[in-house]
Amino acid sequence: MSENENIIIKAIDDLRPYLNNDGGDMEFVEITSEKKVIIRLLGACKTCSASKMTIKAGLEESLKNLIPDITGVESVKD
């Protein structure tokens, strides 16, 4: 696992207690060649109306501060 992947997983782990409180979760899927982080929303996060804000304002902003070449965060559709 790369250093960037470890940073991403740590950032998700830091958000996890807040997600779990609402019955949700997320998992890291991959970093694309365009430096986009792909995650999968789980549980209540899959249908939550605030999930886009959690991804953009929570995870994406945090990751861009930690890994400046990250271009964004998107969730996969299952």
C-alpha positions in Angstrom: 0.0 0.0 0.0 1.3 3.4 -0.9 1.9 6.3 1.5 -1.0 8.2 -0.1 -3.3 5.3 0.3 -2.4 5.1 4.0 -3.1 8.8 4.4 -6.5 8.4 2.7 -7.4 5.4 4.9 -6.4 7.4 8.0 -8.6 10.3 6.9 -11.6 8.0 6.4 -10.9 6.4 9.8 -11.0 9.9 11.4 -14.4 10.5 9.9 -15.7 7.0 10.7 -17.1 7.7 14.2 -19.3 10.5 12.8 -20.5 8.3 10.0 -21.2 5.4 12.3 -23.2 7.5 14.6 -25.7 8.0 11.8 -25.6 4.3 10.7 -23.3 4.9 7.8 -19.7 4.3 6.7 -17.4 4.6 3.8 -14.5 2.6 2.4 -11.5 3.5 0.1 -11.7 1.9 -3.3 -8.8 3.5 -5.4 -6.8 6.5 -6.5 -7.3 7.0 -10.3 -4.5 8.0 -12.7 -6.1 11.5 -12.6 -5.4 11.6 -8.8 -9.1 11.3 -7.9 -10.0 9.3 -4.8 -12.8 6.8 -5.2 -14.7 5.7 -2.2 -17.8 3.6 -1.6 -20.6 4.8 0.7 -22.0 2.1 3.0 -25.1 1.8 5.2 -27.1 5.0 5.8 -24.6 7.1 3.9 -25.7 5.5 0.6 -29.1 7.2 0.8 -28.2 10.2 3.0 -29.0 13.6 1.4 -25.9 15.1 3.2 -23.4 12.5 1.8 -22.2 14.8 -1.0 -21.4 17.5 1.6 -19.7 15.0 3.8 -17.5 13.9 0.8 -16.7 17.5 -0.4 -16.5 19.5 2.8 -15.2 16.6 5.0 -13.1 14.1 3.2 -12.1 16.0 0.0 -11.0 19.2 1.8 -9.0 17.2 4.4 -7.3 15.1 1.7 -6.4 18.1 -0.5 -4.7 19.6 2.6 -2.8 16.4 3.2 -2.1 15.4 -0.4 -2.1 18.5 -2.6 -2.1 16.7 -5.9 -5.5 15.0 -5.1 -8.0 16.4 -7.7 -11.2 15.3 -5.9 -13.2 12.6 -4.2 -16.1 10.7 -5.8 -18.2 7.8 -4.7 -18.9 4.7 -6.8 -22.5 3.7 -7.5 -23.3 0.2 -6.5 
